[in-house]
Amino acid sequence: MTDIVFIEGLRLDALIGVHDRERLAPQPLLLDIRMRFDNRAAAGSDALADALDYEAVSLRLADYVARTDFALVETLAEGCAALILDEFGARGVRLKLSKPEALANAAAVGVEIERGRFAA
């Protein structure tokens, strides 16, 4: 199975960072998410109940991220990936978490992780 449900450029604000200046206010994060999910049931039924609901995923991630105050993007990325796997039944997730305002001379910094049984 190679079905992928994706969310690109999900913008969420988070209090995250190790430097004092990063702890003063939430900063924007961008998430690109690829979720491995068998879409055959949804394609056959044309019912949202059989699909991996990307709107529900994005809303749940927004709530989760707003409630965290991790120092490291690595920790937040792990939590987001676990949430998708545990709560939405994805078989695998590839998640790229970017901090676009972290460095003045870079477009973004961050991490990209893969968890679960993911086939590219």
C-alpha positions as CSV (number, residue, x, y, z in Angstrom):
1,M,0.0,0.0,0.0
2,T,1.4,3.4,-0.9
3,D,-1.5,5.8,-0.3
4,I,-0.5,9.1,1.2
5,V,-2.7,11.8,2.7
6,F,-0.8,15.0,3.1
7,I,-0.9,18.4,4.6
8,E,1.6,21.0,3.3
9,G,2.5,24.3,4.9
10,L,0.3,24.0,8.0
11,R,1.1,27.1,10.0
12,L,0.8,26.9,13.7
13,D,2.1,29.1,16.5
14,A,4.1,27.7,19.4
15,L,6.1,28.7,22.4
16,I,9.2,26.8,21.5
17,G,13.0,27.3,21.7
18,V,16.0,27.2,23.9
19,H,17.0,30.8,23.8
20,D,15.4,33.4,26.1
21,R,14.2,35.5,23.1
22,E,12.2,32.5,21.9
23,R,10.5,32.1,25.2
24,L,8.9,35.5,25.2
25,A,6.0,34.8,22.7
26,P,4.8,32.1,20.4
27,Q,6.5,31.9,17.0
28,P,5.3,30.5,13.7
29,L,6.0,26.9,12.7
30,L,5.3,25.2,9.4
31,L,4.5,21.6,9.2
32,D,4.6,19.4,6.1
33,I,3.0,16.0,6.9
34,R,2.7,12.9,4.8
35,M,0.5,10.2,6.4
36,R,0.4,6.6,5.2
37,F,-3.2,5.4,5.1
38,D,-5.2,2.9,3.1
39,N,-7.7,5.0,1.2
40,R,-9.5,2.1,-0.5
41,A,-12.4,2.1,2.0
42,A,-12.9,5.8,1.7
43,A,-12.7,5.6,-2.1
44,G,-15.3,2.9,-2.2
45,S,-17.8,4.5,0.2
46,D,-17.2,8.1,-0.5
47,A,-17.6,8.7,3.2
48,L,-15.5,10.9,5.4
49,A,-15.8,8.4,8.2
50,D,-13.7,6.0,6.2
51,A,-11.0,8.5,5.4
52,L,-8.1,10.0,7.2
53,D,-9.7,13.4,7.9
54,Y,-6.9,16.0,7.2
55,E,-9.0,18.8,8.7
56,A,-9.4,16.9,11.9
57,V,-5.7,16.2,12.0
58,S,-4.8,19.8,11.5
59,L,-7.3,21.0,14.2
60,R,-6.0,18.4,16.7
61,L,-2.4,19.4,15.9
62,A,-3.2,23.1,16.4
63,D,-4.7,22.3,19.8
64,Y,-1.7,20.1,20.8
65,V,0.9,22.6,19.7
66,A,-0.8,25.5,21.4
67,R,-0.7,23.6,24.7
68,T,3.0,22.7,24.6
69,D,6.1,24.7,25.6
70,F,8.9,22.4,24.5
71,A,12.4,23.7,24.2
72,L,13.3,21.5,21.2
73,V,11.6,21.0,17.8
74,E,12.7,17.4,18.0
75,T,10.4,16.9,21.0
76,L,7.5,18.6,19.4
77,A,7.9,16.7,16.1
78,E,7.9,13.4,18.0
79,G,4.7,14.3,19.9
80,C,3.0,15.4,16.7
81,A,4.0,12.2,14.9
82,A,2.8,10.0,17.8
83,L,-0.5,11.8,17.9
84,I,-1.2,11.2,14.2
85,L,-0.3,7.5,14.6
86,D,-2.2,6.9,17.8
87,E,-5.3,9.0,17.3
88,F,-5.9,8.9,13.5
89,G,-4.8,5.4,12.5
90,A,-2.1,6.4,10.1
91,R,0.3,3.5,9.4
92,G,3.2,5.8,9.0
93,V,4.0,9.5,9.1
94,R,6.7,11.7,7.7
95,L,6.7,15.1,9.4
96,K,8.8,18.1,8.6
97,L,8.7,20.8,11.2
98,S,10.2,24.2,10.3
99,K,10.9,27.3,12.3
100,P,10.9,30.0,9.6
101,E,12.0,32.9,11.9
102,A,14.7,31.1,13.9
103,L,17.7,32.4,12.0
104,A,17.9,35.7,10.3
105,N,20.0,34.4,7.4
106,A,18.1,31.2,6.7
107,A,14.6,30.6,5.2
108,A,13.9,28.0,7.9
109,V,15.5,25.5,10.3
110,G,13.9,22.4,11.8
111,V,13.7,18.6,11.6
112,E,12.1,15.9,9.5
113,I,11.2,12.6,11.0
114,E,9.6,9.3,9.9
115,R,7.7,7.1,12.3
116,G,5.7,4.0,11.9
117,R,5.9,1.6,8.9
118,F,6.5,4.1,6.1
119,A,7.2,3.2,2.5
120,A,8.3,6.1,0.4
